[in-house]
Amino acid sequence: TYSAQTGTLTQTGGTSVSVIFATAYTNVPTVVVTPTSSAWAFYISAISNAGFTITYVTSGTQTFNYLVIGTPN
């Protein structure tokens, strides 16, 4: 059974932000990230069944929406 998790991340400084899942997934889930601010270039720099990290070019306040789909433990 798959489940979906959504959320919003806001980082006020630096060039990365991370999410740690409350419950790890059985396998690495699918993660979709959409910036809602001008992050310019960004990518998912780390992903595992326990969480993910987004790295971006423009420092300062950045906001991202995310969708995670996978099989929870």
C-alpha contacts under 8 A as a table, 3 or more apart, distances in Angstrom:
res1	aa1	res2	aa2	distance
1	T	71	T	5.99
2	Y	69	I	6.64
2	Y	70	G	5.12
2	Y	71	T	4.63
2	Y	72	P	7.20
3	S	69	I	5.73
3	S	70	G	5.68
3	S	71	T	6.10
3	S	72	P	6.89
4	A	67	L	6.91
4	A	68	V	5.52
4	A	69	I	4.54
4	A	70	G	6.75
5	Q	67	L	5.79
5	Q	68	V	5.06
5	Q	69	I	6.58
6	T	65	N	7.45
6	T	66	Y	5.56
6	T	67	L	4.56
6	T	68	V	6.29
7	G	65	N	5.80
7	G	66	Y	5.45
7	G	67	L	6.86
8	T	63	T	7.00
8	T	64	F	5.65
8	T	65	N	4.42
8	T	66	Y	6.24
9	L	17	V	7.45
9	L	63	T	5.50
9	L	64	F	5.18
9	L	65	N	6.37
9	L	66	Y	7.86
10	T	17	V	7.79
10	T	61	T	6.90
10	T	62	Q	5.63
10	T	63	T	4.34
10	T	64	F	6.57
11	Q	14	G	7.51
11	Q	16	S	7.63
11	Q	17	V	6.24
11	Q	60	G	7.44
11	Q	61	T	5.40
11	Q	62	Q	5.39
11	Q	63	T	6.53
12	T	60	G	5.40
12	T	61	T	3.94
12	T	62	Q	6.50
13	G	59	S	5.98
13	G	60	G	4.46
13	G	61	T	5.80
14	G	59	S	5.22
14	G	60	G	6.26
15	T	55	T	5.75
15	T	56	Y	5.28
15	T	57	V	6.27
15	T	58	T	6.67
15	T	59	S	5.12
15	T	60	G	7.58
16	S	53	T	6.81
16	S	54	I	5.44
16	S	55	T	4.29
16	S	56	Y	6.08
17	V	53	T	5.69
17	V	54	I	5.44
17	V	55	T	6.76
18	S	51	G	7.34
18	S	52	F	5.68
18	S	53	T	4.16
18	S	54	I	6.27
19	V	51	G	5.30
19	V	52	F	5.43
19	V	53	T	6.41
20	I	50	A	5.90
20	I	51	G	4.29
20	I	52	F	6.76
21	F	24	A	5.80
21	F	50	A	5.53
21	F	51	G	5.34
23	T	50	A	7.33
23	T	72	P	7.04
23	T	73	N	6.83
24	A	49	N	5.43
24	A	50	A	4.60
24	A	51	G	7.58
24	A	72	P	6.41
24	A	73	N	6.12
25	Y	28	V	6.56
25	Y	29	P	6.78
25	Y	49	N	4.84
25	Y	50	A	6.55
25	Y	70	G	6.58
25	Y	71	T	5.62
25	Y	72	P	4.14
25	Y	73	N	5.19
26	T	49	N	6.57
26	T	70	G	7.79
26	T	71	T	5.65
26	T	72	P	5.53
26	T	73	N	5.11
27	N	48	S	7.81
27	N	49	N	5.43
27	N	70	G	7.33
27	N	71	T	6.90
28	V	47	I	7.19
28	V	48	S	5.13
28	V	49	N	4.29
28	V	50	A	7.95
28	V	70	G	7.34
29	P	48	S	7.57
29	P	49	N	6.39
29	P	68	V	6.39
29	P	69	I	5.56
29	P	70	G	4.45
29	P	71	T	7.23
30	T	68	V	5.64
30	T	69	I	5.18
30	T	70	G	6.31
31	V	66	Y	6.95
31	V	67	L	5.70
31	V	68	V	4.57
31	V	69	I	6.60
32	V	66	Y	5.56
32	V	67	L	5.13
32	V	68	V	6.54
33	V	64	F	6.52
33	V	65	N	5.83
33	V	66	Y	4.50
33	V	67	L	6.63
34	T	64	F	5.47
34	T	65	N	5.20
34	T	66	Y	6.29
35	P	38	S	7.13
35	P	39	A	6.55
35	P	62	Q	7.68
35	P	63	T	5.96
35	P	64	F	4.21
35	P	65	N	6.27
36	T	62	Q	7.65
36	T	63	T	5.47
36	T	64	F	5.49
36	T	65	N	6.99
37	S	62	Q	5.66
37	S	63	T	5.60
37	S	64	F	7.35
38	S	58	T	7.50
38	S	62	Q	7.11
39	A	42	F	6.60
39	A	56	Y	6.03
39	A	57	V	6.38
39	A	58	T	5.27
39	A	59	S	7.83
39	A	62	Q	6.16
40	W	56	Y	7.07
40	W	57	V	6.22
40	W	58	T	6.36
41	A	56	Y	5.71
41	A	57	V	5.59
41	A	58	T	7.80
42	F	54	I	6.86
42	F	55	T	5.57
42	F	56	Y	4.05
42	F	57	V	6.43
43	Y	54	I	5.68
43	Y	55	T	5.59
43	Y	56	Y	6.54
44	I	47	I	7.01
44	I	52	F	7.02
44	I	53	T	5.72
44	I	54	I	4.47
44	I	55	T	6.28
45	S	52	F	7.64
45	S	53	T	5.65
45	S	54	I	5.65
45	S	55	T	5.89
46	A	52	F	5.34
46	A	53	T	5.08
46	A	54	I	7.30
47	I	50	A	7.82
47	I	51	G	5.92
47	I	52	F	4.21
47	I	53	T	6.52
48	S	51	G	5.47
48	S	52	F	6.29
56	Y	59	S	7.55
59	S	62	Q	7.61
